[in-house]
């Protein structure tokens, strides 16, 4: 039984085959890192950022593409890919830099879609128009705009030094969706807050907020503590403790059952990079955690939308082989 609308199902419906992401490092920074807003970053953010790190080793966008594409073609026989501009905030800075990076991506063999990670406060009409134009310019079937929200509580966003408010996320999501971009919201469970730590109630409030917006997809992340972060200092000082495994499984299940069944679930848990994790120990093995999440869903009969639009059972489009996609 397929208990949620996974990204693999959406891609199978949309493209007719499996599509694999290729992470690309375009050398962007973040306004919360380079002094535009702050030099400290969000309290949870690894100073090294996310992604493959190939860009810092001097590889161009086409060279990074060829590196990963060759691996996937040889090992898995996949020939369709999503180019994923992942590291930091990929619309931060002058529009000319973004345009130049996108121009580099023209003609990359097998690129069927584009995904771009950024912040809602690093977007304006001109940048959104540029991204929307890429469907035609790059010959793509879809452009995903991944926006970090983390929490729908402004007090929490201020506490974690996020640097933007909830309203800016809503404005960016609506403007992006109007241009045909597929908005993917990033959400974190267990964030530190002025009252101590967010829990199930705050996660549910965030999901309800997203249900009211033109959001196409969601990524759920369990908060984990990385080395070299302010959150690591708070952990050491006893000011913060990450969620337990049982807490995260319960919170995620409640959130999934409240989530609109037409929103695509891109992730169910975070994935620490090698060597960065301090706590909790249970977050270290992504594959094991992923299996535990699915076992929990099966044990407690959890499915997406059980309390919101899919009360009678999992929607048929959760199945990657369902004909007609979301119908």
Buried (B, 14 or more C-beta within 10 A) or exposed (E): EBBBBBBBBBBBBBBEEBBBBBBBBBEBBBBBBBEBBBEBBBBBBBEBBBBBBBBEEEBEBBEBBBEBBEEBBEEEEBBBBBBBBBBBBBBBBEEEBBBEBBEBBEEBEBBBBBBBBBBBBBBEEEBBEBBBBBBEBBEBBBBBBBBBBBBBBEEBBEBBBBBBBBEBBBBBBEBBBEBEBBBBBBBBBBBBBEEEBBBBEBBBBBBBBBBEBBBBBBBBBBBBBBEBBBBBEBBEEEEBBBBEBEBBBBBBBBBBBBBBBBBBBBBBBBBBEEEBBBBBEBBBEBEEBBEBBBEBBEEEEBBBBBBBBBEEEBBBBBBBEBEEEBE
